[in-house]
Amino acid sequence: MDLGRTAEAIEALQRAVRLPEPTSESYYLLGQASLQSGDYLRAKESFQRAIVLLPDHTQAVFGLYTACLRLGLTEEAARYREQFQRL
């Protein structure tokens, strides 16, 4: 993703989350790549799935905060910011 190949990363990560037992890290990384590409709704959904698999995934919670801010969901963003601070 850092090499400007976000679209390729998204394709690979979408394959990873379709595996029989996807990991929270795959969803988290898909969320990060989606943020970079400006697809904030997909980012939010990916971060939420990461947290379902690993409830204390601090980085995914922060990602949710960021995605919600970008989507204009300020109240929801505030809840995720508070959750991030607790973690």
Secondary structure, DSSP 8 states (H G I E B T S, - for coil): -TTS-HHHHHHHHHHHHTSSS--HHHHHHHHHHHHHHT-HHHHHHHHHHHHHH-TT-HHHHHHHHHHHHHTT-HHHHHHHHHHHHH-
